[in-house]
Amino acid sequence: MGGDPPYRYEVEVVTLLASPVHRYDGRPAGPVPAQDGDHRDRVEVRAGYGVVGDRYAGRTAHRDAQLTVLAVEALEAVAAATGAGPFDPHLARRTVVLRGAEVEALRGQRFALDTGDGPVLLGGGRAAHPCAWLDVVLAPGAHAAMRGRGGVRCAALSDGVLRLGPAVLATAVPLDAARAGDAVRRR
């Protein structure tokens, strides 16, 4: 990141996901697809490749979207807005779900996440838009409520390992954890 980033935050990695196949395929309907095998205690990230074992790893079309990061507070805000929940954060189908980070502010920013094995450098890109399956797997209205807070698509810029549990998020921009669940709208 060109030196040590000035802002460091203690966060928690709540969930990790690596899926060899696309679970929410086609039009949303029917039962929630089985996905227990996609939950991970740790994931291996490779620069320019993505998450080992994930369906998007090494795919040219996903060069800038090799993994996704979401704030669990966004899911909590959606649960409150829909009068449902709490939700299983795995059902949002994001690679990394954090607690305590204003993830939406990481769009267009480089940042590092260190879960104890050294920092993994990520390039925050465009928004990770929610899919209509959220109305089936979370609650009616969840798809609309997640707009603007569906997380960030990221490029893997360094090799490393991410694990569940405490972590340090390092950024070049200040973050406000109190805004972690807020929706960000285009102006």
N, C-alpha and C positions, 0 to 999 in steps of 0.2 A: 504494500500500500504506500510505498515511498516513505519509510520511517514509521515510528510507532504512532498509531492514531491517538488523538488526544482524549477521546471519550471511551470509557470502559464501563460496562454494566454487568452486574451479576444477574444472570437469568437462569432459567431452568429449561432443559430440553424435556418436554412432556411426552412426546411421541416421536418415533422414527418409523419410516415406512420405505420399503423397497419392494416393488411388485413386478414380477416377470410378465404379467399380462394386464390388460386394461379391464378393470372390474365393472365400471359403469359404462357399458357399451350400449349403443342404440338409444331408443326412446325410453325415458324413465317409466318403469312399471314393475309390478310384481315384488317378490321378496327381495330383501337386501342381499346382494351377492356375498357369498362366503369370502372372507379375507383375512382370517386369522394368521395364515402363513405369511402375510405381508408385514406383520408387526416385527420390529427389530429392536434389540437392546443396543446394537451398534451398527453403523454403516461405514463402509469404506468409500471414500471420495477420491476420485482421480481427476487431476487437472485435464481439462479439455475432453473428458470422457463422461463424467457424471458419477452416479452411485452404482457400484458394482452390484449386479443382480437385478437392477431396475430396468424396466422395459424401454426407458428413454436413453439409457447409457450408450454412448458411442454413436448416436443417431445424428446425422448432419442437420436435420430439420430442428433439432432440439439443442443445438450448440449453445444458445444463450438461455436455454430453459431446461437445464439438465436436472435441476431439483427445484423444489418450491419450499418456501418458508412462510409460516402462518403464525399469528398470535392466538393463543388459546382464548385470550380475552375477547377476540372477535366472535368466537363460537359462543362464549358466555353472553355477549350482547345480543346475539341472534336468538339464543334460548329465551332471554328476557323479552325480546321484541315479539316473539311468536307465542309466548306463554307456554313453552315446552322445555324439555331438557331436564337435567343437564345432558349434554351430548357426549358421545364417545368421540374424542378428537380424531381417532383413526378414520372415522367415516368421512371426514373432509378430504381425505386422500391427498394430503400434503406430505412431502418428504420429511420435513422437520417442523414440529409445532413447539413454539417457545412460550414460556410464561415470563412476563416482565419486560417485554420489548415492544416498542412502537414500530412494528415490522413495516407498515406502509410507508414510513419515512425513509426506508432503505431502497426505494425505487431509484434506479440510476446511480447508486452508491456502491463502492467497494466496502466490504466489511469482513471481519474475521470472527469465527466462532471457535472457542477452545473449550473442549470438554475434559481436558486433562492429558491429552496425547499431543498437544501442540496445536497451534492455530490452523484452521482450515479457511483459506481465503476464498470469498465468494463475490461475484459481481452481480449486484441487484439490478434487475432489468425491469421489464414491464409488469403490470399487474397480472396476477394469476386469477383470472375470472372464474367465478363459481359456475357449476353446471346445474342443469335442471334436476338432476338426480337428487340434489339436496332436499327437494320437496318430498321425496320418497324416503330417503335414508335418515333425515333429521326430523323435519316437521313441515307441514304445509306452510308456505310463505318463507321458508329458509333461503331459497334461491334468491329471491328479491332482497331479503334482509342482509345477505352476504355481499351484495354488490358494493364495491368500494372498500371491502375489508377481507377479500379472499386470499390475501397474501401476495408474495413477490416471487416471480420466476427468476432463477439465478443460474449463472454460469459457474462451474467449478474452476477456480483459478489456481488451486494448489492441491497437492495430494494430502490425505490425512484421514483420520478416523473421528467420527462423531459418536458419542454415547449418550444414553439417557442420564438425566440427573443435572447437577449443578454445572454451569458453564459461565464463561466470560465472553461477552459480545463486545468487540472493539470496532469503533466507527470513527469516521472523520467528521460526522455531523452529530449534533446533540439530539438526543431522543427524550421523549417524555412518556414514561411507563404508564402514566395515568391516561394517556390517549391510545393505549394499545388496542382497545376494542372499537375505537371510532372509525367510522366510514370516511374514506377519502373520495371526494367527487371531483371530476374534471371541471374546470372553470370555463 
